[in-house]
Amino acid sequence: MIDSLPDIGMFGPYTYLITELFWGAIALALVVYAGVVRSAIRTILVLYPFAYVWDWYTLQMGVFVIPLRTGVELLGIPIEEHIFMLVVPALVVGLHETLRSLDRS
């Protein structure tokens, strides 16, 4: 099954960054479309410290390794992980609120 997935490794060390920016653009579009930018920011600010500690700890313990990344670190974790911690809550809030607005129409 995994062999049939497209290989995006062609971006080399920028692979993770590019995927985060791609999904981040989708998250931003959903958040703006649903008109919930403030809610998304608030959710991100509340979740970020928990996500950071969790991410830092699991990386330190060797739970996972990220081979296709830039190598740029900030506060002990890859910059791509910081972006991930912004994108995921924004995507969840944006998708949830978009679905909710579609249900109302």
Helices and strands as residue ranges (DSSP letters): G 2-4, G 9-14, H 15-34, H 37-60, E 73-74, E 77-78, H 79-104
